[in-house]
Amino acid sequence: MEQITIDISLKDKMLALFEKNKQLLFKNNSKSMIDIKNNAIAKFNEIGFPHTKLEEWRLTNIEPYLKAEYQHHLQTKPIDVDIESIFQCEVPDLDTFVVVLFNGRYIYKHTPLTKLDNGTIIGSFEKALEEYPEIIEKHFNKYAKNDKNGFVALNTAFAQDGIFIYVPQNIIVEQAIQIINIINTTEEVFVQPRNLFIVEKNSSITLVSCDHSLTQTNSFSNAVTEILIDENAQLNHIRVQNKGKNSTLLNTTFVEQKNYAMLTSNVLTLNSGFIRNDLDISLNGEGCEANLYGIYLADKTQFVDNHTFVDHLLPNSNSKELYKGILDDKAKAVFSGKVMVRRDAQKTNAFQANKNILLTDEATINTKPHLEIYADDVKCSHGATVGQLDNEAMFYLRSRGLGEDCARMLLMYAFADEVINKIPIEALRVRLGNMVSKRLRGELSVCDQCVMHCNSKSPTQFNIDLSKL
């Protein structure tokens, strides 16, 4: 009964917050956008927050993370913060165009919206709504699904700011775009960034998204991202998650791919309090390709949940999915990967695998890769493994003169390296490989380039001494 009471109470609070702030939430919105937001809040009122009686949330109890007295800052205020003075998340030898979300709001030194010489637009979703309403209206809420997830509906209703990226047709964006999303506040905050990425026909771009928290207070981030990869376009999206123990991150991404569009997604979860990643891919064109890779490292009582859904709608498309996890102490993880092959999606090739190493008897993983196939001319496979470090491999390494800790480290890194090697940019691949290595050694508690090192006195770490490597 307590869970229901808490859920209704917070639900009513959000409904009242929406009603009270309509004028602010509808600022610069067209009538169609206002209708979308009103419909979204009505859907949220109908379905509420997800709960464990729903199949998609059966193993993920969000209720304990909704108890804090979160603050909701809907009024836009100038943020006088020099990010470089408190936080640096730079990749050596990788030239990136950096944009920053600070507590859910876009911050900038010069302008909230930048238009590059090639026509690419990068900046604030809120400002783009003002300056490019036709683009926003064409794509906003066209790919997100509000019907089954109350958090998505809630984000749609409250959508104000986030990251907006638009790549026009026939443009190859050579410079990677780095999105730094930071939570840093003394308050317990609930933020809902809404991101929109559009890659038009025959174009390509690489995005590096970094999620960080530099605070010891409770924070809740309900982020929704909509992505269109148009005909013959390409997107490389690398996401690095390094969150504090008191942070809750719901990261829901919807991707729409048209004919011969290509997506490569890499998700690296290095530290977490509670993280759930939902990745929903619609292969809504012929000849599409989607490659999804993930590595999650968790210890103590950290929780990581990866849900993926790849929907093959039309013929001759390929999807490949490989997620790996290493869990220590009492850490918990969930992997649920579903591949749907529709009746018209003949000649589909789909591969899906989830592999896990548990370092203790108390670490747990619930894994469920599954296929739903309605076409008959397809090649599909799926599988999952859960185990410990290979004793024979350990024996071999020890026989070659390596100490036990060093041998364990090598085996864990080799396990993770299969995913790291899928990162398409060499400088970034090396950098993130080093971060994973440090995380496995227990040396990484916040971003390696953080100026503050606010958690350095008590870093999150695996309970083993791996200093020999």
C-alpha positions as CSV (number, residue, x, y, z in Angstrom):
1,M,0.0,0.0,0.0
2,E,2.9,2.3,0.7
3,Q,4.2,2.1,-2.8
4,I,0.8,3.1,-4.2
5,T,0.5,6.1,-1.8
6,I,4.0,7.4,-2.8
7,D,3.3,7.0,-6.5
8,I,-0.1,8.8,-6.3
9,S,1.4,11.6,-4.2
10,L,4.2,12.3,-6.6
11,K,2.0,11.9,-9.6
12,D,-0.4,14.5,-8.2
13,K,2.4,16.8,-7.5
14,M,3.6,16.6,-11.1
15,L,0.1,17.1,-12.5
16,A,-0.3,20.2,-10.3
17,L,3.1,21.5,-11.3
18,F,2.1,21.2,-15.0
19,E,-1.2,23.0,-14.4
20,K,0.4,25.8,-12.5
21,N,3.2,26.4,-15.1
22,K,1.4,26.0,-18.4
23,Q,2.2,29.5,-19.5
24,L,5.9,28.8,-19.0
25,L,5.8,25.3,-20.5
26,F,4.0,26.5,-23.6
27,K,6.4,29.4,-24.3
28,N,7.0,29.7,-28.1
29,N,5.0,26.5,-28.6
30,S,2.8,26.2,-31.7
31,K,-0.8,25.0,-31.2
32,S,0.2,21.5,-32.3
33,M,3.0,21.4,-29.7
34,I,0.7,22.6,-27.0
35,D,-1.8,19.8,-28.1
36,I,1.1,17.3,-27.8
37,K,2.0,18.4,-24.3
38,N,-1.6,18.4,-23.2
39,N,-2.1,14.9,-24.6
40,A,1.1,13.8,-22.9
41,I,0.1,15.0,-19.5
42,A,-3.3,13.3,-20.0
43,K,-1.5,10.1,-20.8
44,F,0.7,10.4,-17.7
45,N,-2.4,11.0,-15.6
46,E,-3.8,7.8,-17.1
47,I,-0.8,5.5,-16.7
48,G,1.3,7.1,-14.0
49,F,4.8,6.0,-13.2
50,P,6.0,2.6,-14.2
51,H,5.8,-0.2,-11.6
52,T,7.0,-3.7,-11.1
53,K,3.6,-5.2,-12.3
54,L,4.5,-4.1,-15.8
55,E,6.6,-6.6,-17.7
56,E,9.1,-4.0,-18.9
57,W,9.7,-2.9,-15.3
58,R,9.2,-6.2,-13.5
59,L,12.9,-6.4,-12.4
60,T,13.4,-2.6,-12.0
61,N,11.8,-1.0,-8.9
62,I,11.9,2.7,-9.4
63,E,9.8,3.5,-6.4
64,P,12.6,4.0,-3.8
65,Y,14.2,6.6,-6.0
66,L,11.1,8.8,-6.2
67,K,11.0,9.4,-2.4
68,A,13.2,12.5,-2.2
69,E,11.8,16.0,-2.1
70,Y,13.0,17.0,-5.5
71,Q,13.0,20.6,-6.7
72,H,11.8,21.4,-10.2
73,H,13.3,24.5,-11.7
74,L,11.1,25.4,-14.7
75,Q,11.9,29.1,-14.8
76,T,14.9,29.8,-17.1
77,K,17.5,31.7,-15.2
78,P,21.0,32.9,-16.4
79,I,23.6,30.5,-15.2
80,D,26.9,32.1,-14.4
81,V,29.1,29.0,-14.3
82,D,32.6,28.6,-15.8
83,I,32.4,24.8,-16.5
84,E,36.1,24.6,-17.2
85,S,36.9,25.8,-13.7
86,I,35.1,22.8,-12.1
87,F,35.0,20.2,-14.8
88,Q,37.0,19.1,-17.8
89,C,36.1,16.1,-19.8
90,E,38.5,16.3,-22.7
91,V,39.8,13.5,-24.9
92,P,43.4,14.1,-26.0
93,D,44.0,14.3,-29.7
94,L,40.2,14.4,-30.4
95,D,39.0,17.8,-31.7
96,T,35.4,18.1,-30.4
97,F,32.7,20.8,-30.5
98,V,31.6,20.9,-26.9
99,V,28.1,21.7,-25.6
100,V,27.0,21.5,-22.0
101,L,23.8,20.8,-20.1
102,F,24.1,22.0,-16.5
103,N,21.3,20.7,-14.2
104,G,19.2,20.1,-17.2
105,R,19.6,23.5,-18.8
106,Y,21.8,24.5,-21.8
107,I,24.6,26.8,-20.8
108,Y,26.9,28.8,-23.1
109,K,29.6,31.5,-23.2
110,H,28.5,33.4,-26.4
111,T,25.4,32.1,-28.0
112,P,22.7,29.5,-27.2
113,L,22.6,28.3,-30.8
114,T,25.5,27.9,-33.2
115,K,25.2,27.6,-37.0
116,L,28.4,26.2,-38.6
117,D,29.6,27.1,-42.0
118,N,28.2,23.9,-43.4
119,G,24.7,24.7,-42.1
120,T,24.8,22.3,-39.1
121,I,22.9,23.8,-36.1
122,I,24.0,22.9,-32.6
123,G,22.7,24.3,-29.3
124,S,19.8,24.8,-27.0
125,F,16.5,23.0,-27.7
126,E,14.7,25.9,-26.1
127,K,16.4,28.5,-28.4
128,A,15.9,26.3,-31.5
129,L,12.2,26.3,-30.7
130,E,12.3,30.1,-31.0
131,E,14.5,30.4,-34.1
132,Y,13.7,27.2,-36.0
133,P,10.1,26.3,-35.1
134,E,9.5,24.6,-38.4
135,I,12.2,22.0,-37.7
136,I,11.1,21.4,-34.1
137,E,7.5,21.0,-35.1
138,K,8.3,18.6,-37.9
139,H,10.2,16.2,-35.6
140,F,9.2,16.8,-32.0
141,N,7.4,13.8,-30.5
142,K,7.3,12.0,-33.9
143,Y,9.6,9.2,-32.7
144,A,9.0,9.1,-29.0
145,K,6.4,6.7,-27.6
146,N,4.3,8.2,-24.7
147,D,1.7,5.4,-24.5
148,K,3.6,2.8,-22.4
149,N,6.1,4.7,-20.3
150,G,4.9,7.4,-17.9
151,F,8.4,8.9,-17.7
152,V,8.4,9.5,-21.5
153,A,4.9,11.1,-21.3
154,L,6.0,13.3,-18.4
155,N,9.1,14.4,-20.2
156,T,7.1,15.3,-23.3
157,A,4.7,17.4,-21.2
158,F,7.5,19.2,-19.5
159,A,9.8,19.6,-22.5
160,Q,11.7,22.9,-22.3
161,D,15.4,22.6,-22.9
162,G,18.0,20.1,-23.9
163,I,20.4,19.7,-26.8
164,F,19.3,20.4,-30.4
165,I,21.5,19.2,-33.3
166,Y,20.5,19.5,-37.0
167,V,22.6,18.3,-39.9
168,P,21.3,19.3,-43.3
169,Q,21.5,17.1,-46.4
170,N,24.8,16.0,-47.9
171,I,27.0,17.2,-45.0
172,I,29.8,15.2,-43.4
173,V,30.5,16.7,-40.0
174,E,34.2,16.0,-39.5
175,Q,34.4,17.3,-35.9
176,A,32.8,15.2,-33.3
177,I,30.2,16.9,-31.1
178,Q,30.7,16.3,-27.3
179,I,27.7,16.7,-25.1
180,I,28.6,17.1,-21.4
181,N,25.6,16.6,-19.1
182,I,26.4,17.6,-15.5
183,I,24.4,17.5,-12.3
184,N,26.0,19.8,-9.7
185,T,23.8,21.3,-7.0
186,T,23.3,21.4,-3.3
187,E,19.6,20.8,-3.8
188,E,17.8,17.6,-4.6
189,V,16.8,18.2,-8.2
190,F,14.5,16.5,-10.7
191,V,15.5,17.5,-14.3
192,Q,14.0,16.5,-17.6
193,P,16.1,17.4,-20.6
194,R,14.6,16.8,-24.0
195,N,17.1,16.3,-26.9
196,L,16.5,16.2,-30.6
197,F,19.1,15.1,-33.2
198,I,18.3,15.2,-36.9
199,V,20.7,13.8,-39.5
200,E,19.3,14.5,-43.0
201,K,19.9,12.5,-46.1
202,N,23.5,11.5,-47.1
203,S,24.9,13.1,-44.0
204,S,27.0,11.8,-41.1
205,I,28.0,12.9,-37.6
206,T,29.6,11.5,-34.4
207,L,28.3,12.4,-31.0
208,V,30.0,11.8,-27.7
209,S,27.6,12.1,-24.8
210,C,29.0,12.2,-21.2
211,D,26.7,11.9,-18.2
212,H,28.3,13.0,-14.9
213,S,27.3,14.1,-11.4
214,L,29.5,16.2,-9.1
215,T,27.2,16.2,-6.1
216,Q,26.5,14.1,-3.0
217,T,22.8,15.1,-2.9
218,N,20.1,13.1,-4.5
219,S,19.4,13.9,-8.2
220,F,16.9,12.5,-10.7
221,S,17.4,12.9,-14.4
222,N,14.5,11.9,-16.7
223,A,16.1,12.4,-20.2
224,V,14.4,11.7,-23.5
225,T,16.2,11.9,-26.8
226,E,14.6,11.6,-30.3
227,I,16.8,10.9,-33.3
228,L,16.1,10.8,-37.0
229,I,18.8,9.2,-39.3
230,D,17.4,9.9,-42.8
231,E,18.1,8.0,-46.0
232,N,21.7,7.0,-46.5
233,A,22.8,9.0,-43.4
234,Q,25.0,7.8,-40.6
235,L,25.3,8.4,-36.8
236,N,28.0,7.3,-34.4
237,H,26.8,7.8,-30.9
238,I,29.1,7.1,-27.9
239,R,27.6,7.5,-24.5
240,V,29.8,7.5,-21.3
241,Q,28.1,7.3,-17.9
242,N,30.0,8.1,-14.8
243,K,27.4,9.0,-12.2
244,G,27.5,9.3,-8.4
245,K,26.0,6.9,-5.9
246,N,23.0,9.3,-5.1
247,S,22.1,9.9,-8.8
248,T,19.2,8.4,-10.7
249,L,19.3,8.5,-14.5
250,L,16.6,7.4,-16.8
251,N,17.9,7.7,-20.3
252,T,15.3,6.9,-23.0
253,T,16.4,7.2,-26.7
254,F,14.2,6.7,-29.7
255,V,15.9,6.3,-33.1
256,E,14.1,6.3,-36.5
257,Q,16.1,5.1,-39.4
258,K,15.2,5.5,-43.1
259,N,16.5,3.6,-46.2
260,Y,20.1,2.6,-45.9
261,A,20.6,4.6,-42.7
262,M,23.3,3.4,-40.3
263,L,23.6,3.7,-36.5
264,T,26.5,2.7,-34.3
265,S,25.7,3.0,-30.6
266,N,28.3,2.5,-27.8
267,V,27.1,2.8,-24.2
268,L,29.8,2.6,-21.4
269,T,28.5,2.7,-17.8
270,L,31.5,3.2,-15.5
271,N,29.8,4.3,-12.3
272,S,26.2,4.5,-11.3
273,G,23.7,4.9,-8.5
274,F,20.7,3.9,-10.4
275,I,20.8,3.9,-14.2
276,R,18.3,2.7,-16.8
277,N,19.0,3.0,-20.5
278,D,16.1,2.4,-22.9
279,L,17.1,2.3,-26.5
280,D,14.3,2.0,-29.0
281,I,15.3,1.5,-32.7
282,S,12.9,1.6,-35.6
283,L,14.5,0.3,-38.8
284,N,11.8,1.9,-40.9
285,G,13.5,1.6,-44.3
286,E,15.2,-1.0,-46.5
287,G,18.9,-1.7,-46.1
288,C,19.2,-0.2,-42.6
289,E,22.0,-1.2,-40.2
290,A,22.1,-0.8,-36.5
291,N,25.1,-1.8,-34.3
292,L,24.5,-1.6,-30.6
293,Y,27.3,-2.2,-28.1
294,G,27.5,-1.8,-24.4
295,I,29.7,-2.4,-21.4
296,Y,28.5,-1.9,-17.8
297,L,30.8,-2.1,-14.7
298,A,29.1,-2.0,-11.3
299,D,30.0,-2.7,-7.7
300,K,28.8,-2.1,-4.1
301,T,25.0,-1.6,-4.4
302,Q,25.0,0.0,-7.9
303,F,22.2,-0.8,-10.3
304,V,22.3,-0.7,-14.1
305,D,19.4,-1.7,-16.4
306,N,19.8,-1.8,-20.2
307,H,16.6,-2.3,-22.2
308,T,16.9,-2.4,-26.0
309,F,14.2,-2.8,-28.7
310,V,15.1,-3.2,-32.4
311,D,12.1,-3.2,-34.7
312,H,12.8,-4.5,-38.2
313,L,10.0,-3.1,-40.3
314,L,11.2,-3.5,-43.9
315,P,13.4,-5.9,-45.9
316,N,17.2,-6.3,-46.1
317,S,18.2,-4.8,-42.8
318,N,20.9,-5.8,-40.3
319,S,21.2,-5.4,-36.6
320,K,24.0,-6.5,-34.3
321,E,23.9,-6.2,-30.5
322,L,26.5,-7.0,-28.0
323,Y,26.3,-6.0,-24.3
324,K,28.7,-7.1,-21.6
325,G,28.7,-6.6,-17.8
326,I,31.2,-7.1,-14.9
327,L,29.5,-7.0,-11.5
328,D,31.1,-7.1,-8.1
329,D,30.0,-6.9,-4.4
330,K,26.2,-6.6,-4.3
331,A,25.7,-4.9,-7.6
332,K,22.7,-5.7,-9.7
333,A,22.1,-5.4,-13.4
334,V,19.3,-6.1,-15.9
335,F,19.5,-6.7,-19.6
336,S,16.4,-7.0,-21.7
337,G,16.9,-7.0,-25.4
338,K,14.1,-7.6,-27.9
339,V,14.4,-7.9,-31.7
340,M,11.1,-7.7,-33.6
341,V,11.0,-8.8,-37.2
342,R,7.8,-7.8,-38.9
343,R,6.1,-9.7,-41.7
344,D,7.5,-7.4,-44.4
345,A,11.0,-7.5,-43.1
346,Q,12.3,-10.4,-45.2
347,K,16.0,-10.9,-45.6
348,T,16.6,-9.6,-42.1
349,N,19.9,-10.5,-40.3
350,A,19.8,-10.0,-36.5
351,F,22.3,-11.0,-33.9
352,Q,22.0,-10.4,-30.2
353,A,24.2,-11.4,-27.3
354,N,24.6,-10.5,-23.6
355,K,27.6,-11.8,-21.6
356,N,28.3,-11.2,-17.9
357,I,30.9,-11.9,-15.3
358,L,29.9,-12.0,-11.6
359,L,32.9,-11.6,-9.3
360,T,30.9,-12.4,-6.1
361,D,28.1,-14.7,-5.1
362,E,26.0,-11.7,-4.1
363,A,26.2,-9.9,-7.5
364,T,23.2,-10.5,-9.7
365,I,22.2,-10.2,-13.3
366,N,18.8,-10.8,-14.9
367,T,19.2,-11.2,-18.6
368,K,16.5,-11.7,-21.2
369,P,17.5,-11.5,-24.9
370,H,14.6,-12.5,-27.0
371,L,13.3,-12.6,-30.6
372,E,9.8,-12.1,-32.1
373,I,9.8,-13.1,-35.7
374,Y,6.9,-12.9,-38.2
375,A,8.9,-13.2,-41.4
376,D,10.2,-16.5,-42.8
377,D,13.3,-15.6,-44.8
378,V,15.6,-14.3,-42.0
379,K,18.8,-15.1,-40.1
380,C,18.4,-14.4,-36.4
381,S,20.2,-15.5,-33.3
382,H,20.3,-14.6,-29.6
383,G,22.0,-15.7,-26.5
384,A,23.2,-14.9,-23.0
385,T,25.9,-16.1,-20.7
386,V,26.6,-15.6,-16.9
387,G,29.7,-16.9,-15.2
388,Q,32.9,-16.2,-13.3
389,L,36.4,-15.6,-14.5
390,D,37.8,-18.5,-16.5
391,N,39.8,-20.8,-14.1
392,E,41.8,-22.3,-16.9
393,A,42.7,-18.9,-18.2
394,M,43.7,-17.8,-14.7
395,F,45.8,-20.9,-14.3
396,Y,47.6,-20.2,-17.6
397,L,48.3,-16.6,-16.8
398,R,49.6,-17.6,-13.3
399,S,51.8,-20.2,-14.8
400,R,53.4,-17.5,-17.0
401,G,54.5,-15.6,-13.9
402,L,51.6,-13.2,-13.4
403,G,50.2,-12.5,-9.9
404,E,46.6,-13.4,-9.2
405,D,45.4,-9.7,-9.1
406,C,47.2,-8.9,-12.4
407,A,45.8,-12.0,-14.0
408,R,42.3,-11.1,-12.9
409,M,42.7,-7.6,-14.3
410,L,43.9,-8.9,-17.6
411,L,41.0,-11.2,-18.0
412,M,38.4,-8.6,-17.0
413,Y,39.9,-6.0,-19.4
414,A,40.1,-8.6,-22.2
415,F,36.4,-9.3,-21.6
416,A,35.5,-5.6,-21.8
417,D,37.8,-4.9,-24.7
418,E,35.6,-6.6,-27.3
419,V,33.1,-3.8,-26.8
420,I,35.6,-1.0,-26.4
421,N,37.2,-2.0,-29.8
422,K,33.9,-1.1,-31.5
423,I,34.3,2.6,-30.7
424,P,35.0,4.1,-34.2
425,I,37.4,6.9,-33.2
426,E,40.9,5.7,-32.3
427,A,41.8,8.6,-29.9
428,L,38.5,8.1,-28.1
429,R,38.8,4.3,-28.1
430,V,42.2,4.6,-26.4
431,R,41.0,7.2,-23.9
432,L,37.9,5.2,-22.9
433,G,39.9,2.0,-22.7
434,N,42.2,3.7,-20.2
435,M,39.1,4.8,-18.2
436,V,37.7,1.3,-18.2
437,S,41.1,0.0,-17.0
438,K,41.2,2.6,-14.2
439,R,37.6,1.7,-13.2
440,L,38.5,-2.0,-13.0
441,R,41.4,-1.1,-10.8
442,G,39.2,1.0,-8.5
443,E,40.8,4.3,-9.4
444,L,38.0,6.0,-11.3
445,S,35.3,7.7,-9.2
446,V,34.6,10.7,-11.3
447,C,35.6,11.8,-14.8
448,D,39.4,11.4,-15.2
449,Q,39.7,15.1,-16.1
450,C,37.5,16.5,-13.4
451,V,39.1,19.5,-11.7
452,M,37.3,19.1,-8.5
453,H,37.7,15.4,-7.8
454,C,34.9,15.8,-5.3
455,N,34.8,12.1,-4.5
456,S,38.5,11.3,-4.5
457,K,38.7,10.6,-0.8
458,S,36.3,7.8,-1.1
459,P,36.4,6.4,-4.6
460,T,34.1,3.7,-5.8
461,Q,36.2,0.7,-6.4
462,F,36.4,-3.1,-6.9
463,N,37.5,-4.8,-3.8
464,I,40.8,-6.0,-5.2
465,D,44.3,-4.5,-5.5
466,L,45.3,-4.3,-9.1
467,S,48.1,-1.9,-8.9
468,K,50.6,-4.2,-10.5
469,L,49.2,-3.5,-14.0
